[in-house]
Amino acid sequence: MPSSFNVGSADGYERLMGRWSRKLAPMLIDFAGLADGDRVLDVGCGTGSLAFTLAETPGLQEIVAVDYSPVFVEAATRRNTDPRVSIRQADACALPFEDDRFDRAMSLLVLHFVPEAGKAVSEMARVVRPGGVVAAAVWDHYGGMSGMRMMWDTVAMLDEGALPLRRKYCFQPMMRPGEMKESFIAQGLADVEETSLLIRMEYLSFADYWDPIAAGEGPLGKYVAGLDPAKRKAVDTAVRAAYEAGEPDGPRSFASVAWACRGRVPGKS
């Protein structure tokens, strides 16, 4: 699963996105559904937001979590205390499991970073039994991430070099309306439904908002880390002004929307 997400450290990711994926995980699980005795695969587990939320359901038989990044696998393994949960490194586009191994496969905030996202959906469907469920969620970067769009739009006004990066950010795989649904259908899934999930990202201050990115985490962090000192100072100042919006520094709340999709694996002939 070669990924376009820039991984610096597990702790940095937690501050950038892990704390928000923990809020989104229960919503994806509710959308996907669960049943007692289920064996569930978490594809692209990161630091474990979805896997450990799944583990809060006592009736599940097994939770297997995989991620391409050894940084994330090590961090999630260190956190794990549930014997039903196993974590390993694996490629979402070549899952190391036999056909029909799981009752459900879920992927939280991963498919938009997988260049061959359709192949990952196909693999999830392959390892889920007939009648089982495949479900995924990705951020709506273009229309649903007000806090992050504010940053990209600000830096794009200062640096033409950010324009192609902003376009890439806004239109990563699976992010256009209906795109994930079309992919699920193309991979042979049935009864496919797409919806949107809403959380709010609550920041205590500009530092709480900006520091993980300024440290180099994520797509925007990678861009910021590569700026020369003068342009970096201009970007820091401009993004702070956008965050504060004329008011003193302090808490801010940003609505954040994810696309979610689910489908059923049909009977296999």
Sequence and secondary structure as in RCSB ss.txt:
>XXXX:A:sequence
MPSSFNVGSADGYERLMGRWSRKLAPMLIDFAGLADGDRVLDVGCGTGSLAFTLAETPGLQEIVAVDYSPVFVEA
ATRRNTDPRVSIRQADACALPFEDDRFDRAMSLLVLHFVPEAGKAVSEMARVVRPGGVVAAAVWDHYGGMSGMRM
MWDTVAMLDEGALPLRRKYCFQPMMRPGEMKESFIAQGLADVEETSLLIRMEYLSFADYWDPIAAGEGPLGKYVA
GLDPAKRKAVDTAVRAAYEAGEPDGPRSFASVAWACRGRVPGKS
>XXXX:A:secstr
    S    HHHHIIIIIHHHHHHHHHHHHHH   TT EEEEES TTTHHHHHHTT TT SEEEEEES HHHHHH
HHHH   TTEEEEE BTTB SS TT EEEEEEES GGG TTHHHHHHHHHHTEEEEEEEEEEEE TTTSBHHHHH
HHHHHHHH GGGHHHHHHHHT TT STTHHHHHHHHTT EEEEEEEEEEEEEESSHHHHHHHHHTT HHHHHHHH
TS HHHHHHHHHHHHHHHHTTS S  EEEEEEEEEEEEE     
